[in-house]
Amino acid sequence: MNPAFWLLARVRRATEQYWRVTEQEEQYVGPVEAGAADRVERALVIASQQRTLISRSKCGSGR
């Protein structure tokens, strides 16, 4: 199983197959999750900006 899905199942208590996340683990996972989401968001913004720059450079090159 994908580690992210495993953690999600534990945090959401989606299945009895895994032990519950402790209070201490929840306090740790929250900021880690927020940091990961922020990094993904920044990566998507950077990729979008790069794609825009590439499109603009092709438009202005006379191709």
N, CA, C and O atoms as a DFTB+ gen file, in Angstrom:
252 C
 N C O
     1  1       0.846      -1.183       0.000
     2  2       0.000       0.000       0.000
     3  2       0.886       1.238       0.000
     4  3       1.929       1.272       0.654
     5  1       0.465       2.235      -0.728
     6  2       1.152       3.520      -0.778
     7  2       1.213       4.117       0.625
     8  3       0.192       4.165       1.312
     9  1       2.390       4.574       1.069
    10  2       2.511       5.143       2.420
    11  2       1.567       6.312       2.682
    12  3       1.072       6.469       3.798
    13  1       1.314       7.130       1.665
    14  2       0.401       8.269       1.859
    15  2      -1.013       7.780       2.132
    16  3      -1.704       8.337       2.985
    17  1      -1.455       6.746       1.418
    18  2      -2.794       6.211       1.654
    19  2      -2.882       5.530       3.014
    20  3      -3.910       5.593       3.687
    21  1      -1.792       4.881       3.407
    22  2      -1.749       4.245       4.713
    23  2      -1.913       5.287       5.816
    24  3      -2.691       5.098       6.751
    25  1      -1.174       6.387       5.698
    26  2      -1.266       7.442       6.693
    27  2      -2.648       8.082       6.680
    28  3      -3.216       8.354       7.738
    29  1      -3.191       8.323       5.500
    30  2      -4.524       8.906       5.393
    31  2      -5.564       8.008       6.061
    32  3      -6.448       8.499       6.763
    33  1      -5.464       6.715       5.849
    34  2      -6.407       5.786       6.474
    35  2      -6.297       5.847       7.988
    36  3      -7.306       5.774       8.689
    37  1      -5.088       5.978       8.493
    38  2      -4.908       6.068       9.951
    39  2      -5.440       7.378      10.501
    40  3      -6.120       7.388      11.528
    41  1      -5.139       8.490       9.828
    42  2      -5.567       9.795      10.315
    43  2      -7.087       9.903      10.285
    44  3      -7.692      10.427      11.220
    45  1      -7.696       9.419       9.232
    46  2      -9.155       9.518       9.097
    47  2      -9.892       8.357       9.757
    48  3     -11.122       8.314       9.781
    49  1      -9.115       7.421      10.290
    50  2      -9.694       6.231      10.913
    51  2     -10.662       5.533       9.950
    52  3     -11.742       5.083      10.333
    53  1     -10.228       5.463       8.685
    54  2     -11.076       4.934       7.621
    55  2     -11.217       3.420       7.680
    56  3     -12.146       2.860       7.099
    57  1     -10.328       2.774       8.359
    58  2     -10.375       1.318       8.411
    59  2      -9.887       0.837       9.769
    60  3      -9.065       1.489      10.414
    61  1     -10.386      -0.272      10.181
    62  2      -9.944      -0.866      11.449
    63  2      -8.680      -1.702      11.253
    64  3      -8.127      -2.243      12.211
    65  1      -8.235      -1.800      10.017
    66  2      -7.060      -2.609       9.706
    67  2      -5.799      -2.047      10.358
    68  3      -4.871      -2.796      10.664
    69  1      -5.764      -0.740      10.571
    70  2      -4.588      -0.096      11.130
    71  2      -4.912       0.477      12.499
    72  3      -6.055       0.834      12.785
    73  1      -3.879       0.560      13.348
    74  2      -4.096       1.156      14.663
    75  2      -4.352       2.643      14.516
    76  3      -3.922       3.259      13.541
    77  1      -5.046       3.215      15.473
    78  2      -5.393       4.631      15.418
    79  2      -4.168       5.509      15.618
    80  3      -3.210       5.130      16.291
    81  1      -4.224       6.664      15.030
    82  2      -3.183       7.657      15.217
    83  2      -3.333       8.224      16.623
    84  3      -4.437       8.545      17.063
    85  1      -2.225       8.341      17.308
    86  2      -2.268       8.902      18.660
    87  2      -2.395      10.422      18.589
    88  3      -2.174      11.021      17.537
    89  1      -2.744      11.029      19.693
    90  2      -2.837      12.495      19.762
    91  2      -1.492      13.134      19.398
    92  3      -1.439      14.125      18.668
    93  1      -0.426      12.558      19.911
    94  2       0.911      13.087      19.627
    95  2       1.228      12.981      18.126
    96  3       1.788      13.907      17.539
    97  1       0.872      11.867      17.525
    98  2       1.110      11.698      16.085
    99  2       0.279      12.700      15.276
   100  3       0.764      13.255      14.291
   101  1      -0.959      12.929      15.688
   102  2      -1.804      13.910      14.999
   103  2      -1.189      15.295      15.058
   104  3      -1.209      16.028      14.068
   105  1      -0.646      15.658      16.204
   106  2      -0.017      16.971      16.352
   107  2       1.208      17.099      15.456
   108  3       1.528      18.196      14.999
   109  1       1.886      16.002      15.205
   110  2       3.055      16.008      14.332
   111  2       2.636      16.050      12.863
   112  3       3.219      16.786      12.067
   113  1       1.628      15.262      12.509
   114  2       1.213      15.118      11.113
   115  2       0.626      16.415      10.553
   116  3       0.852      16.732       9.385
   117  1      -0.116      17.165      11.355
   118  2      -0.755      18.395      10.880
   119  2       0.215      19.368      10.237
   120  3       0.019      19.745       9.081
   121  1       1.261      19.792      10.950
   122  2       2.225      20.718      10.339
   123  2       2.997      20.104       9.163
   124  3       3.332      20.806       8.209
   125  1       3.275      18.819       9.228
   126  2       3.973      18.157       8.119
   127  2       3.085      18.179       6.879
   128  3       3.550      18.454       5.773
   129  1       1.813      17.888       7.076
   130  2       0.858      17.908       5.965
   131  2       0.745      19.314       5.372
   132  3       0.742      19.475       4.152
   133  1       0.652      20.313       6.219
   134  2       0.554      21.700       5.752
   135  2       1.809      22.104       4.973
   136  3       1.713      22.762       3.937
   137  1       2.966      21.715       5.464
   138  2       4.213      22.022       4.762
   139  2       4.289      21.342       3.411
   140  3       4.734      21.940       2.431
   141  1       3.857      20.094       3.358
   142  2       3.869      19.355       2.091
   143  2       2.904      19.992       1.094
   144  3       3.233      20.140      -0.083
   145  1       1.724      20.364       1.560
   146  2       0.742      21.007       0.686
   147  2       1.291      22.324       0.142
   148  3       1.085      22.649      -1.028
   149  1       1.985      23.076       0.983
   150  2       2.576      24.340       0.555
   151  2       3.638      24.115      -0.514
   152  3       3.697      24.849      -1.500
   153  1       4.474      23.102      -0.320
   154  2       5.522      22.816      -1.308
   155  2       4.927      22.379      -2.644
   156  3       5.429      22.765      -3.700
   157  1       3.876      21.587      -2.607
   158  2       3.215      21.153      -3.846
   159  2       2.605      22.362      -4.553
   160  3       2.741      22.513      -5.767
   161  1       1.936      23.219      -3.789
   162  2       1.333      24.421      -4.366
   163  2       2.391      25.305      -5.028
   164  3       2.188      25.785      -6.144
   165  1       3.511      25.520      -4.350
   166  2       4.584      26.342      -4.928
   167  2       5.146      25.700      -6.188
   168  3       5.440      26.399      -7.157
   169  1       5.302      24.376      -6.189
   170  2       5.818      23.683      -7.371
   171  2       4.860      23.833      -8.548
   172  3       5.297      24.010      -9.685
   173  1       3.558      23.764      -8.282
   174  2       2.582      23.935      -9.357
   175  2       2.599      25.360      -9.904
   176  3       2.467      25.560     -11.112
   177  1       2.757      26.337      -9.041
   178  2       2.833      27.735      -9.482
   179  2       4.082      27.936     -10.335
   180  3       4.010      28.565     -11.391
   181  1       5.214      27.417      -9.897
   182  2       6.464      27.544     -10.652
   183  2       6.319      26.873     -12.014
   184  3       6.736      27.440     -13.024
   185  1       5.734      25.677     -12.058
   186  2       5.560      24.976     -13.330
   187  2       4.654      25.778     -14.267
   188  3       4.915      25.867     -15.466
   189  1       3.600      26.353     -13.717
   190  2       2.690      27.163     -14.518
   191  2       3.399      28.398     -15.068
   192  3       3.209      28.760     -16.229
   193  1       4.212      29.041     -14.239
   194  2       4.955      30.221     -14.692
   195  2       5.950      29.859     -15.782
   196  3       6.105      30.594     -16.757
   197  1       6.624      28.727     -15.620
   198  2       7.594      28.302     -16.631
   199  2       6.893      28.011     -17.953
   200  3       7.391      28.364     -19.022
   201  1       5.736      27.365     -17.867
   202  2       4.984      27.052     -19.086
   203  2       4.563      28.346     -19.785
   204  3       4.616      28.435     -21.011
   205  1       4.145      29.348     -19.008
   206  2       3.761      30.642     -19.575
   207  2       4.954      31.300     -20.261
   208  3       4.820      31.822     -21.367
   209  1       6.114      31.278     -19.617
   210  2       7.312      31.882     -20.210
   211  2       7.712      31.178     -21.496
   212  3       8.094      31.828     -22.469
   213  1       7.627      29.866     -21.506
   214  2       7.981      29.105     -22.712
   215  2       7.008      29.437     -23.835
   216  3       7.420      29.621     -24.980
   217  1       5.719      29.515     -23.516
   218  2       4.715      29.849     -24.535
   219  2       4.950      31.237     -25.097
   220  3       4.846      31.447     -26.305
   221  1       5.264      32.178     -24.238
   222  2       5.519      33.551     -24.694
   223  2       6.768      33.624     -25.559
   224  3       6.791      34.351     -26.552
   225  1       7.801      32.884     -25.196
   226  2       9.037      32.945     -25.979
   227  2       8.826      32.327     -27.359
   228  3       9.436      32.783     -28.326
   229  1       7.995      31.321     -27.475
   230  2       7.701      30.716     -28.777
   231  2       6.862      31.650     -29.638
   232  3       7.052      31.727     -30.852
   233  1       5.933      32.361     -29.002
   234  2       5.085      33.298     -29.739
   235  2       5.901      34.445     -30.319
   236  3       5.642      34.881     -31.441
   237  1       6.856      34.927     -29.590
   238  2       7.655      36.067     -30.032
   239  2       8.817      35.709     -30.909
   240  3       9.510      36.606     -31.388
   241  1       9.068      34.438     -31.145
   242  2      10.255      34.036     -31.890
   243  2      10.005      33.959     -33.392
   244  3      10.933      33.729     -34.167
   245  1       8.762      34.147     -33.803
   246  2       8.462      34.092     -35.229
   247  2       8.278      32.673     -35.733
   248  3       8.261      32.452     -36.944
   249  1       8.143      31.738     -34.867
   250  2       7.948      30.340     -35.285
   251  2       6.536      30.060     -35.678
   252  3       6.211      28.933     -36.053
